[in-house]
Amino acid sequence: MTSIVGRGDVVHQHEDDENIVPISTKTPMKNTTTVNGIDHDHSASLFRSRSGKINEPIESSIFQTPVRNNVSAKYSSTHDTVKAIFREICLDDSYSAHIIHGAHGIGKTYCAYQCTQMPRASEIFSDGIIWLGLGYKKPMRFRDLIELYDQILAQMHVPEKKRRHCFDDIFHLFDPSFMGKEEDRMEERRAMIQARDFMSSRISASNVLICIDGLIDSGDILFFQFHTTGQGTKCRSLATALNLPKEEKIDKLKSWHLSCLTSPDARQFFTNHLNSEALNVQEVISIMKNFYDPCRGNPMSIKMICKLINDKVEGGEVTRLKNFVNKFQSAPVDPKMQIFIILEAAFSHSSLGEALSKLAWRCFAAFCTVFTRDNSFRPFIPKSPTRTLFRAVTERFWKDRSQVPREDDFLLETVDKVIDFLVQIELLNFIDGFDCNKKPRQFYQVSSDIFQDFGEKLTANKDTSKKFNELFIHEYTSMFSGINAAFGSNEIDFYMLKFLPHHSMQADDFEDASQTLQDVRFIEERLKHMGLVNGCKKHIDDTEKLVVKLKMMKESTANVLMAMSYQNCTRTLVQQYMNIKGNVWCNGSNKDVLEAMWMLAYSLFSNFLIMDGCKIVQKAMGFENENDPNRIFKMDRKVIQSLSTTPTGDNNKCSRAVIVLGSSMVQCGMKKVDAMNLLVNGLNHLAQSLGIESLEVARAHVYVGEYFYRDFKMYRYARYLFKQALPTFLRELGKESEELYDAIILVGKSSIHVGDLDTALDILEKIDPKLSGTIAVDVKIKLGYIYTVKGNHDQAQVILNEARCLSSDQDIINRIDEMYEKSVQLSGRCSI
């Protein structure tokens, strides 16, 4: 067993404030290697890029920066283990992905980061070392995966315009709510696998190492296993996760398990993190003798205890420190809970004094609550918004305690003390860098995923979170008179242009968020600052989130909001289009205007606001083909014809729009005949444009075929569409492709409905041994049905028993039992 012990602060690739996070497809691995001990997970320090410049995290993709004053690990065992992992990554082509797993605080991120810093890493992975910080936040969905892929391409310096349409031809209508039906989950999973294949084709010839830090479902590593082309090409993935995948089939995957520090290594680690003053205190020496058992060799726990000791010794609170250590002897086994207990002690009677310690506790809780978003666990926050929030919390804190107004200088001085304390005990990172215009910028970020969890648990009460956001918005509006003030003169203005609707929603002020998203002035300034495409994308995200919340109260109000918000956004885009034609300066091009309008229309289609989406598409088509002023856009065949034949270059947006429009109509219960016409015409025009042998067309056949199978019950035509895809899947993806399996299964299932049981039986019997999970259960049920109909009751009962053993869904088990009893009854009649 190899031991990892080390010293020094850890830095890793950080997500920017637009990162996601996280999807869920479960499957594990073989070949597990266990290594003992490591430094710690994430630590704080000051950051500066190697080139002396940091890209602005609010407006650019993720970036990687090394720790300033980083101390290299001094123990050879650390380097030996990292070398072993790195050597496997580089030299063993039988594994395309590796997972480092272990408990909270054990040092997974540290180990992964050290792999990226090996001397030959940049030489071997010449096309880039990519880091994605997920933070164990939430299961991954289709949209999350697409955002992560976009960030990978951005870090590989692929221009934004080339990244924009990479995944347009994946037909998946994203549902932001949890999909309870098995068919919905399978459809999303197929779309995610398609996205993985598209991504693979983009980077398969690249020598790149992709590090994914903090997978909540380690089975999601499947979506970061990319096929390589050409001998010598290395496209590898390295992930960190708490546990191994739960299922059994992920090929080319190797795992590395990190265990705790041994007692001698832990003692040395403890000594290295105490300052000289603490080491000279007799009580600290006695503490060192008894710390290993309660910490259980967890590096993060040990380091946080050292920080606590250093601060208590500095504040002259040695007696309180001894009381804490006595209590800590019975600390829980869970390292995460241990760290929480230590952090609580750090905020109790710290070197700041009693009052400011409580204020620091409240400010840290506010930072974690206010600045955390669904798609970004620990974002970089500019200095100005941070100080604004802390000033608001400080002002309320003193008001609650004494009712005596405090002077501005006193408030700002207090804010600086609190920030310095949080940076000193390494709860916050201070990032000193430059923005995209090479102007100095400073940012703060929570330094660890565990610390972020701790801060959020301090405000587990929703009312507290709401009040923090209210304080923040009130402080901003009182300083700058709201969004009607002149934008652009202050750093916080830029921040609020991007995130004011988000904070209004967090404060449950849905009316204010609604008014902001419909405010033409706000939309104009947002698009001006963020760019037409990125600004429109952010506007769509905010509107969709607000609509989800409003639909719980009144769906009609939510639909009106979305229609009005997008209508005003479209008007702004039209004005920008006219400005560009008139040679007036604009932050974008005509192509960007059209792209943004298509995005608005797609969002409306996805939310089943068909007519509103069509109005925007009509306007976009008018811009694209201004020589046809008589085009009439109505919900009839003219819609189909005009959408399908409008020239749009190589992207075939109109054909895709027709298919998405048709599927939206099906889901919202509009006329089936119109929906069928849209789906068929869109598919035919796409096939004419790209050719019947195109992989995109094959996937479109399956996508459209499922609607004819599931919703229209036209099984014969559905089977025809599924069969059309088989030759292309076999040729392009290979005989072991999951998409090929899915299409074959669909052919078999549709054959049952048209009465061709022999064909269905032949297909499903051949595919059944290759399947696992819920899809295997579904196929076995279908086989049991066919055997029963054909009178092969013994085989039916065997296969139904197999299905029952594989399923954990009680409804499905009940269904299997009913089929089994029916087969038993029929077999009894036959014997009589």
C-alpha positions in Angstrom: 0.0 0.0 0.0 1.4 3.4 -0.9 1.2 6.2 1.6 0.5 9.8 0.7 1.6 12.4 3.2 2.2 16.0 2.4 2.4 19.6 3.3 1.3 22.7 1.5 -1.7 24.5 0.3 -3.8 23.1 -2.4 -5.1 25.0 -5.4 -7.3 23.7 -8.2 -9.2 24.8 -11.2 -12.1 26.9 -9.9 -15.5 27.2 -11.5 -16.5 30.7 -12.5 -19.9 32.1 -11.6 -21.6 30.6 -14.6 -20.4 27.0 -14.0 -22.9 24.2 -13.5 -22.7 21.6 -11.9 -23.5 19.4 -11.9 -26.4 14.5 -13.9 -26.8 11.0 -13.2 -26.0 7.8 -14.9 -24.7 5.2 -12.5 -22.1 2.5 -13.2 -18.6 1.5 -11.4 -15.3 0.2 -12.0 -12.8 -2.5 -11.5 -9.1 -2.3 -10.6 -9.2 -0.3 -7.4 -6.0 0.9 -5.9 -5.9 2.0 -2.2 -3.4 4.6 -1.1 -3.0 5.7 2.5 -3.3 9.3 3.6 -2.9 12.6 1.9 -2.8 16.3 2.7 -6.2 18.1 2.6 -9.0 18.8 0.2 -9.1 22.5 -0.7 -7.2 25.3 1.1 -7.1 29.0 0.9 -4.3 31.3 -0.1 -3.7 34.2 -2.4 -3.8 33.4 -6.1 -2.0 34.8 -9.1 -1.7 33.3 -12.6 1.6 32.2 -14.0 1.4 34.9 -16.6 0.6 37.5 -14.0 -3.0 37.9 -15.3 -6.3 36.3 -14.4 -9.2 36.3 -16.7 -12.3 38.0 -15.3 -14.3 35.2 -13.7 -17.6 37.0 -14.1 -17.2 37.2 -17.9 -15.0 34.4 -18.9 -14.6 30.7 -18.6 -13.0 28.9 -15.7 -9.4 29.4 -15.1 -6.5 27.7 -13.3 -4.1 29.6 -11.1 -1.3 28.3 -8.7 -1.1 29.1 -5.0 1.1 32.0 -4.2 3.8 30.9 -1.7 2.9 27.3 -2.2 5.1 24.9 -0.3 5.8 21.7 -2.1 5.0 18.4 -0.4 8.2 17.4 1.4 7.6 13.7 1.9 8.7 11.5 -0.9 5.7 9.2 -0.4 3.4 11.9 -1.6 5.3 12.3 -4.8 5.6 8.5 -5.2 1.9 8.1 -5.1 1.1 11.0 -7.4 3.7 9.7 -9.8 2.1 6.3 -9.7 -1.3 7.7 -10.6 0.1 10.0 -13.2 2.1 7.2 -14.7 -1.0 5.1 -15.0 -2.9 8.0 -16.6 -0.2 8.6 -19.2 1.1 5.1 -20.0 -1.8 2.7 -19.6 -4.0 3.0 -22.6 -6.4 0.4 -21.3 -7.9 3.0 -19.0 -9.4 6.2 -20.4 -10.6 7.5 -17.0 -9.5 7.4 -13.3 -11.4 8.2 -10.1 -9.8 9.2 -6.8 -12.3 8.6 -4.0 -12.4 8.8 -0.3 -13.9 10.6 2.7 -14.5 14.3 3.0 -11.2 16.1 3.7 -9.0 13.2 2.9 -7.1 15.0 0.1 -8.7 14.0 -3.2 -8.4 17.4 -4.7 -4.9 17.8 -3.5 -3.9 14.5 -5.2 -5.6 15.4 -8.4 -4.1 18.8 -8.5 -0.6 17.5 -7.9 -1.1 15.2 -10.9 -1.8 18.2 -13.1 1.4 19.8 -11.8 3.8 17.0 -12.6 6.8 18.2 -14.6 5.8 16.5 -17.9 2.1 17.1 -17.6 1.9 20.1 -19.9 4.2 18.3 -22.4 2.2 15.1 -22.5 -1.2 16.8 -22.6 -0.1 19.5 -25.0 -3.6 20.6 -25.9 -4.6 21.5 -22.4 -5.2 20.4 -18.8 -8.8 21.2 -18.0 -10.3 21.6 -14.5 -14.0 21.6 -13.6 -15.0 22.2 -10.0 -18.4 20.7 -9.3 -18.4 20.5 -5.5 -20.7 17.5 -5.0 -23.6 19.9 -5.4 -26.4 18.0 -7.4 -27.0 15.2 -9.8 -26.1 16.1 -13.4 -28.7 16.7 -16.0 -28.6 17.2 -19.8 -28.2 20.9 -19.6 -25.5 20.7 -16.9 -23.5 18.4 -19.1 -23.8 20.7 -22.1 -22.5 23.6 -20.0 -19.6 21.5 -18.7 -18.7 20.5 -22.3 -18.8 24.2 -23.3 -16.4 25.0 -20.5 -14.0 22.3 -21.6 -14.0 23.7 -25.1 -13.5 27.2 -23.7 -10.5 26.1 -21.7 -9.1 24.5 -24.9 -9.4 28.0 -26.5 -12.1 27.1 -28.9 -13.7 30.4 -30.0 -17.2 31.0 -28.6 -18.8 31.2 -32.1 -17.5 27.7 -32.9 -18.8 26.3 -29.6 -22.3 27.8 -30.0 -23.8 25.1 -32.2 -21.9 22.0 -31.2 -25.0 20.3 -29.7 -27.8 21.8 -31.7 -28.7 18.6 -33.5 -29.4 16.6 -30.3 -33.2 16.4 -30.1 -34.0 16.6 -26.4 -36.7 18.8 -24.9 -35.3 19.7 -21.5 -37.7 19.5 -18.6 -36.4 21.5 -15.6 -38.6 19.4 -13.2 -37.6 15.9 -12.0 -38.6 13.3 -14.6 -40.4 10.5 -12.8 -41.2 8.4 -15.8 -38.6 5.8 -16.8 -39.1 6.7 -20.5 -38.2 10.3 -19.7 -35.1 9.3 -17.9 -34.0 7.0 -20.7 -34.7 9.8 -23.3 -32.5 12.2 -21.3 -29.8 9.6 -20.8 -29.7 8.9 -24.6 -29.4 12.6 -25.3 -26.5 12.8 -22.8 -24.8 9.9 -24.5 -25.3 11.5 -27.9 -23.7 14.7 -26.4 -20.8 12.6 -25.2 -20.3 11.2 -28.7 -20.5 14.7 -30.2 -17.9 16.0 -27.7 -15.7 13.0 -28.4 -15.6 13.8 -32.1 -14.5 17.3 -31.2 -11.6 16.4 -28.9 -10.7 12.8 -29.7 -7.6 13.9 -31.6 -6.4 16.1 -28.8 -3.9 15.4 -26.0 -5.9 16.7 -23.1 -6.4 15.8 -19.4 -9.8 16.7 -18.1 -10.1 16.8 -14.3 -13.6 16.8 -12.7 -13.5 17.7 -9.1 -16.4 16.6 -6.9 -18.8 14.3 -8.8 -21.8 13.7 -6.7 -22.6 10.5 -8.7 -19.3 8.9 -9.7 -21.1 7.0 -12.4 -21.3 10.2 -14.3 -17.6 9.7 -15.3 -19.2 7.8 -18.2 -19.9 11.1 -19.9 -16.2 12.1 -19.7 -14.8 9.0 -21.3 -13.9 10.2 -24.8 -12.7 7.9 -27.6 -9.3 8.7 -29.0 -8.3 8.6 -32.6 -4.8 7.9 -33.8 -2.0 6.2 -32.1 -0.3 8.2 -29.4 -3.3 10.4 -28.8 -4.1 10.8 -25.1 -7.5 12.1 -24.1 -7.9 11.2 -20.4 -10.3 12.0 -17.5 -9.4 12.2 -13.8 -12.3 12.7 -11.3 -12.7 13.0 -7.6 -15.7 11.5 -5.8 -16.8 10.4 -2.3 -17.7 6.9 -3.4 -17.4 4.4 -6.3 -20.2 4.0 -8.9 -23.1 1.8 -7.8 -23.5 -0.3 -10.9 -21.2 -2.7 -12.5 -20.4 -1.8 -16.1 -17.9 1.0 -16.8 -15.1 -0.1 -19.0 -11.6 1.4 -19.1 -12.0 2.9 -15.6 -9.6 2.7 -12.7 -10.1 3.8 -9.2 -7.8 5.0 -6.5 -8.9 5.0 -2.8 -7.4 7.4 -0.3 -7.3 6.4 3.3 -6.4 8.3 6.5 -2.9 9.4 7.7 -1.0 7.0 9.8 -0.3 8.2 13.4 3.3 9.2 12.8 2.5 11.0 9.6 -0.5 12.7 11.3 1.7 13.9 14.2 4.2 15.4 11.7 1.4 17.0 9.8 0.0 18.5 13.0 3.4 20.0 13.9 4.0 21.5 10.5 0.7 23.5 10.7 1.2 25.0 14.1 3.0 28.4 14.4 6.0 28.8 16.6 4.0 30.6 19.3 1.5 27.7 19.7 4.3 25.2 19.8 5.8 26.9 22.8 2.6 26.6 24.9 2.6 23.6 27.2 -1.2 23.0 26.9 -0.7 22.6 23.1 2.0 19.9 23.7 -0.4 17.9 25.8 -3.2 18.3 23.2 -0.9 16.9 20.5 -0.6 13.6 22.4 -4.3 12.9 22.2 -5.5 14.4 19.0 -5.1 11.5 16.5 -7.9 9.2 17.7 -10.7 11.9 17.6 -9.4 13.2 14.2 -9.0 9.6 13.0 -6.2 10.7 10.7 -8.2 13.0 8.6 -5.9 15.7 7.2 -8.6 18.4 6.9 -9.7 17.9 10.6 -6.1 18.1 11.7 -5.4 21.2 9.8 -8.5 23.0 11.0 -7.6 22.1 14.6 -4.2 23.7 14.0 -5.8 26.8 12.7 -8.1 26.9 15.7 -5.2 26.4 18.1 -3.2 29.2 16.4 -6.1 31.6 16.7 -6.9 30.7 20.3 -3.3 31.1 21.4 -3.1 34.4 19.7 -6.3 35.6 21.4 -5.1 34.3 24.8 -8.0 31.7 25.0 -6.0 28.7 26.0 -8.4 27.7 28.7 -11.4 27.6 26.3 -9.1 25.7 23.9 -8.6 23.0 26.5 -12.4 22.8 27.1 -13.0 22.3 23.4 -10.4 19.6 23.1 -12.0 17.7 25.9 -15.3 17.8 24.2 -13.8 16.9 20.9 -12.6 13.6 22.3 -16.2 12.3 21.7 -16.5 13.8 18.2 -18.5 11.9 15.6 -16.8 9.5 13.2 -18.0 11.4 10.1 -15.1 13.7 9.1 -17.5 16.3 7.7 -19.3 16.7 11.0 -15.9 16.9 12.8 -14.9 19.8 10.6 -18.2 21.5 11.3 -17.6 21.2 15.0 -14.2 22.7 14.7 -15.5 25.6 12.6 -18.1 26.4 15.2 -15.3 26.5 17.8 -13.3 28.8 15.5 -16.2 31.4 15.6 -16.5 31.1 19.4 -14.4 33.7 21.3 -11.9 34.1 18.4 -9.1 36.7 18.4 -11.7 39.2 17.0 -13.5 39.3 20.4 -16.9 38.1 21.3 -19.0 40.6 19.3 -17.0 40.6 16.1 -16.7 36.8 16.2 -20.6 36.6 16.1 -20.6 39.2 13.3 -18.0 37.2 11.3 -20.1 34.1 11.7 -23.1 35.9 10.3 -21.1 37.5 7.4 -19.7 34.1 6.4 -23.2 32.6 6.5 -24.5 35.5 4.3 -21.7 35.1 1.8 -22.3 31.4 1.4 -26.1 31.9 1.1 -26.3 35.0 -1.1 -23.5 34.2 -3.6 -24.3 30.5 -4.2 -26.3 29.6 -7.3 -27.6 26.4 -8.8 -25.0 26.2 -11.5 -22.1 27.5 -9.4 -21.3 26.1 -6.0 -18.4 28.4 -5.0 -18.3 31.3 -7.5 -15.7 34.1 -7.5 -17.3 37.2 -6.1 -15.8 40.7 -6.9 -14.6 42.7 -3.9 -17.3 45.4 -4.2 -20.4 43.1 -4.0 -18.7 41.3 -1.1 -18.1 44.5 0.9 -21.6 45.7 0.1 -23.1 42.5 1.5 -20.9 42.6 4.6 -21.7 46.3 5.2 -25.4 45.5 5.1 -25.1 42.6 7.5 -22.8 44.7 9.8 -25.2 47.6 9.8 -28.1 45.3 10.7 -26.0 43.6 13.4 -25.2 46.8 15.2 -28.7 48.0 14.9 -30.1 44.8 16.4 -27.6 45.1 19.4 -27.8 48.8 20.3 -30.0 50.9 18.0 -27.2 53.4 17.8 -26.3 54.5 14.2 -22.7 53.8 13.3 -20.5 56.0 11.2 -19.6 54.9 7.7 -15.9 54.8 8.6 -16.6 52.5 11.6 -18.7 50.2 9.5 -16.1 49.9 6.7 -13.3 49.3 9.3 -15.4 46.6 10.8 -16.1 45.0 7.4 -12.3 44.9 6.7 -11.6 43.3 10.0 -14.2 40.6 9.4 -12.9 39.9 5.9 -9.2 39.8 7.1 -10.3 37.2 9.8 -12.1 35.0 7.3 -9.1 35.0 5.0 -6.7 34.4 7.9 -8.4 31.3 9.0 -8.7 30.3 5.4 -12.5 30.2 5.1 -12.2 32.6 2.2 -9.7 32.8 -0.6 -8.5 36.3 -1.6 -7.8 36.4 -5.3 -5.7 39.2 -6.6 -5.7 39.5 -10.4 -6.8 41.3 -13.5 -10.0 41.5 -15.6 -10.3 40.9 -19.3 -9.3 44.6 -19.9 -6.1 44.1 -17.9 -7.4 46.2 -15.1 -6.7 45.1 -11.5 -9.5 43.2 -10.0 -9.9 41.4 -6.6 -12.2 38.6 -5.8 -13.3 36.4 -2.8 -14.3 32.7 -2.9 -15.1 30.1 -0.2 -12.0 28.0 -0.1 -13.5 24.6 0.3 -16.6 22.6 -0.6 -16.9 21.6 3.1 -16.7 25.2 4.3 -19.4 26.1 1.8 -21.7 23.4 3.1 -21.0 24.7 6.7 -21.9 28.2 5.7 -25.1 27.1 4.0 -26.1 25.0 7.1 -25.8 28.2 9.2 -28.7 29.6 7.2 -30.8 26.4 6.8 -33.8 28.5 7.7 -35.3 29.8 4.4 -36.4 33.0 6.1 -32.8 33.8 7.1 -31.6 33.2 3.5 -34.4 35.5 2.2 -33.5 38.3 4.7 -29.8 38.2 3.6 -30.8 38.6 0.0 -33.2 41.4 1.0 -30.4 43.2 2.9 -28.0 42.9 -0.1 -30.5 44.3 -2.6 -31.6 47.1 -0.2 -27.9 48.1 0.4 -27.3 48.2 -3.4 -30.4 50.2 -4.2 -29.7 52.7 -1.4 -26.2 53.2 -2.7 -27.0 53.5 -6.4 -30.8 54.3 -6.6 -31.7 51.0 -8.3 -31.4 50.0 -11.9 -32.5 53.4 -13.1 -29.1 54.9 -12.1 -26.4 55.2 -14.7 -24.8 51.8 -15.2 -21.2 51.1 -15.9 -19.4 53.4 -13.4 -19.1 50.8 -10.6 -18.0 47.2 -10.3 -21.2 46.3 -8.4 -23.3 47.7 -11.3 -21.8 45.1 -13.6 -22.4 42.4 -11.0 -26.0 43.4 -10.5 -26.7 43.6 -14.2 -26.0 39.9 -14.2 -27.4 38.8 -10.9 -30.1 41.2 -9.7 -33.0 39.0 -10.8 -31.4 36.0 -9.1 -31.1 37.8 -5.8 -34.7 39.1 -6.1 -35.8 35.5 -6.5 -33.8 34.4 -3.5 -35.5 37.1 -1.5 -38.8 35.7 -2.7 -39.5 39.1 -4.2 -41.0 37.6 -7.4 -42.8 40.8 -8.3 -39.5 42.8 -8.3 -37.8 40.0 -10.3 -40.6 40.0 -12.8 -40.5 43.8 -13.3 -36.7 43.7 -13.7 -36.9 41.0 -16.4 -39.5 43.0 -18.3 -37.7 46.3 -17.9 -36.5 47.4 -21.3 -33.8 49.6 -19.8 -32.4 46.7 -17.8 -32.5 44.4 -20.8 -30.7 47.0 -23.0 -27.9 47.5 -20.4 -27.5 43.8 -19.7 -27.1 43.0 -23.5 -24.8 46.0 -23.8 -22.6 44.8 -21.0 -22.7 41.0 -21.5 -23.0 40.9 -25.3 -26.0 40.0 -27.3 -25.8 36.2 -27.2 -24.5 35.8 -23.6 -26.8 38.5 -22.3 -29.8 36.9 -24.0 -28.7 33.4 -22.7 -28.6 34.8 -19.1 -31.9 36.5 -19.6 -33.5 33.3 -20.7 -32.0 31.4 -17.7 -33.4 34.0 -15.2 -36.8 34.0 -16.9 -37.1 30.2 -17.0 -36.2 30.0 -13.3 -38.7 32.6 -12.3 -41.4 30.9 -14.4 -40.9 27.6 -12.6 -41.4 29.4 -9.3 -44.5 31.3 -10.5 -46.2 28.3 -12.1 -46.5 26.8 -8.6 -48.8 29.7 -7.8 -50.5 30.6 -11.1 -49.5 29.2 -14.4 -51.2 31.9 -16.5 -49.2 34.6 -14.8 -45.9 32.7 -15.4 -46.8 32.4 -19.1 -47.6 36.1 -19.5 -44.3 37.0 -17.8 -42.3 34.8 -20.1 -44.1 36.1 -23.2 -43.6 39.8 -22.1 -40.0 39.4 -21.1 -39.1 37.8 -24.4 -41.1 40.2 -26.3 -39.2 43.2 -24.8 -35.9 41.3 -25.3 -36.9 40.8 -29.0 -37.6 44.5 -29.4 -34.2 45.3 -28.0 -32.6 42.8 -30.4 -34.5 44.3 -33.3 -33.3 47.8 -32.3 -29.7 46.4 -32.2 -30.2 44.9 -35.6 -31.3 48.3 -37.0 -28.3 50.0 -35.2 -25.9 47.6 -36.9 -27.5 48.2 -40.3 -27.1 52.0 -39.6 -23.4 51.5 -38.6 -24.2 52.5 -35.0 -21.8 50.8 -32.6 -23.2 47.7 -31.0 -21.7 44.9 -28.9 -22.5 42.2 -31.4 -23.3 41.5 -35.1 -26.4 40.8 -37.1 -25.6 37.1 -36.8 -25.6 37.5 -33.0 -29.0 39.2 -33.2 -30.5 36.2 -35.1 -28.8 33.7 -32.8 -30.3 35.4 -29.8 -33.7 35.4 -31.4 -33.6 31.7 -32.1 -32.6 31.1 -28.5 -35.7 33.0 -27.3 -38.0 31.1 -29.7 -36.5 27.7 -28.6 -37.2 28.6 -25.0 -40.8 29.5 -25.8 -41.3 26.2 -27.7 -39.8 24.2 -24.8 -42.3 25.9 -22.5 -45.2 25.2 -24.9 -45.8 28.9 -25.8 -46.1 28.0 -29.4 -47.6 31.1 -30.9 -45.2 33.4 -29.0 -42.3 31.4 -30.2 -43.6 31.5 -33.8 -43.8 35.3 -33.7 -40.1 35.6 -32.8 -39.2 33.0 -35.5 -41.2 35.0 -38.0 -39.2 38.1 -37.1 -35.9 36.2 -37.4 -36.9 34.7 -40.7 -37.9 38.2 -42.0 -34.3 39.4 -41.2 -32.8 36.3 -42.8 -34.9 36.7 -46.0 -35.8 40.4 -46.3 -36.6 40.0 -50.0 -39.9 38.2 -49.1 -42.0 40.8 -47.3 -45.3 38.8 -48.0 -44.4 35.9 -45.7 -47.4 35.0 -43.5 -46.6 33.1 -40.4 -49.6 31.2 -39.0 -50.2 27.9 -37.3 -50.9 25.9 -40.5 -49.1 24.3 -43.4 -47.6 27.7 -44.3 -45.8 27.5 -41.0 -44.3 24.2 -41.9 -43.3 25.2 -45.4 -41.8 28.6 -44.5 -39.9 27.2 -41.5 -38.5 24.2 -43.4 -37.4 26.1 -46.5 -35.9 29.3 -45.1 -32.2 29.4 -45.9 -30.1 29.3 -42.7 -26.7 28.1 -43.8 -25.2 24.9 -42.5 -27.0 24.7 -39.2 -30.4 23.5 -40.5 -32.0 25.5 -37.7 -35.4 25.7 -39.4 -35.7 21.9 -39.8 -34.7 21.4 -36.1 -37.2 24.2 -35.1 -40.0 22.3 -36.9 -39.2 19.1 -35.0 -38.9 20.8 -31.7 -42.1 22.7 -32.5 -43.9 19.5 -33.3 -42.8 17.7 -30.2 -43.8 20.7 -28.1 -47.3 20.6 -29.6 -47.6 16.9 -28.8 -46.7 17.5 -25.1 -49.1 20.4 -24.7 -52.0 18.5 -26.3 -52.4 20.6 -29.5 -53.9 19.1 -32.7 -52.1 15.9 -33.4 -52.4 16.3 -37.2 -50.5 19.6 -37.1 -47.9 18.0 -34.8 -47.5 15.0 -37.1 -47.0 17.3 -40.1 -44.4 19.3 -38.3 -42.5 16.3 -37.2 -42.5 14.5 -40.5 -41.8 17.6 -42.6 -38.9 18.7 -40.3 -37.5 15.2 -40.5 -37.8 15.0 -44.2 -36.2 18.4 -44.8 -33.3 17.5 -42.4 -32.8 14.2 -44.3 -32.8 16.0 -47.7 -30.3 18.5 -46.4 -27.8 16.2 -44.6 -28.5 12.9 -46.3 -30.2 9.8 -45.0 -26.9 8.3 -43.9 -26.1 11.2 -41.6 -25.8 10.3 -37.9 -27.8 13.3 -36.9 -30.6 12.2 -39.3 -30.5 8.7 -37.7 -31.0 10.2 -34.3 -33.8 12.4 -35.5 -35.5 9.3 -36.9 -35.4 7.7 -33.4 -36.6 10.9 -31.7 -39.5 11.4 -34.1 -40.3 7.7 -34.1 -40.8 7.7 -30.3 -43.6 10.3 -30.6 -45.3 8.1 -33.2 -44.9 5.1 -30.9 -45.7 6.6 -27.6 -48.2 9.5 -28.4 -49.8 8.7 -31.8 -49.8 4.9 -31.4 -48.8 4.6 -35.0 -46.6 1.6 -34.4 -46.1 0.5 -38.0 -44.7 3.9 -39.0 -42.7 4.2 -35.8 -41.1 0.8 -36.6 -40.2 2.1 -40.0 -38.5 5.2 -38.6 -36.6 3.1 -36.0 -35.4 0.7 -38.7 -34.1 3.7 -40.8 -31.6 4.5 -38.0 -30.1 1.0 -37.6 -27.6 0.9 -40.5 -26.2 4.4 -39.6 -25.9 3.5 -35.9 -24.1 0.2 -36.8 -21.7 1.9 -39.2 -21.0 5.1 -37.2 -21.2 3.9 -33.6 -20.3 0.2 -33.8 -22.2 -2.9 -32.8 -21.8 -2.3 -29.0 -23.3 1.2 -29.1 -26.0 1.9 -26.5 -27.9 4.0 -29.1 -27.9 1.0 -31.4 -29.3 -1.2 -28.6 -32.0 1.4 -27.8 -33.1 1.5 -31.5 -33.2 -2.3 -31.8 -35.3 -2.5 -28.6 -37.7 0.0 -30.0 -38.0 -2.0 -33.2 -38.8 -5.1 -31.1 -41.4 -3.3 -29.0 -43.1 -1.7 -32.0 -43.1 -5.2 -33.7 -45.2 -6.5 -30.7 -47.8 -3.8 -31.3 -48.2 -4.6 -35.0 -48.6 -8.3 -34.2 -45.2 -9.4 -35.6 -44.3 -11.5 -32.5 -41.7 -13.6 -34.3 -39.6 -10.6 -35.3 -40.0 -9.1 -31.8 -39.0 -12.3 -30.1 -35.9 -12.8 -32.3 -34.7 -9.2 -31.7 -35.4 -9.1 -27.9 -33.9 -12.5 -27.2 -30.6 -11.5 -29.0 -30.3 -8.1 -27.2 -31.4 -9.2 -23.7 -28.0 -10.7 -22.5 -26.3 -7.4 -23.3 -28.5 -5.2 -21.2 -28.5 -4.2 -17.5 -30.5 -2.0 -15.2 -34.0 -0.8 -15.8 -33.9 -1.2 -19.6 -33.1 -4.9 -19.0 -36.2 -5.2 -16.8 -38.4 -3.6 -19.6 -37.0 -6.0 -22.2 -37.6 -9.1 -20.0 -41.2 -8.0 -19.3 -41.7 -7.8 -23.1 -40.2 -11.2 -23.6 -42.4 -12.6 -20.8 -45.5 -11.2 -22.6 -44.4 -12.8 -26.0 -43.7 -16.2 -24.4 -47.1 -16.1 -22.7 -48.9 -15.3 -25.9 -47.1 -18.0 -27.7 -47.8 -20.5 -25.0 -44.2 -21.0 -23.8 -45.2 -20.5 -20.2 -42.1 -22.1 -18.6 -39.9 -19.7 -20.4 -42.3 -16.8 -19.6 -42.1 -17.6 -15.9 -38.3 -17.9 -15.9 -37.8 -14.5 -17.6 -40.4 -12.8 -15.4 -38.6 -14.1 -12.3 -35.4 -12.6 -13.7 -37.1 -9.3 -14.2 -38.5 -9.3 -10.7 -35.1 -9.8 -9.2 -33.6 -6.9 -11.1 -36.3 -4.4 -10.3 -36.8 -2.3 -7.1 -39.8 -0.4 -8.3 -42.9 -1.7 -6.5 -45.3 -0.8 -9.3 -43.2 -2.7 -11.8 -42.9 -5.7 -9.4 -46.7 -5.7 -9.0 -47.1 -5.7 -12.8 -44.6 -8.6 -13.1 -46.5 -10.5 -10.5 -49.8 -10.1 -12.4 -48.1 -11.3 -15.6 -46.6 -14.2 -13.8 -49.9 -15.3 -12.2 -51.6 -15.0 -15.6 -48.9 -17.2 -17.2 -49.3 -19.8 -14.4 -53.1 -19.9 -14.9 -52.8 -20.3 -18.6 -50.2 -23.1 -18.2 -52.6 -24.9 -15.9 -55.4 -24.8 -18.5 -53.0 -26.1 -21.1 -52.0 -29.1 -19.0 -55.7 -29.9 -18.4 
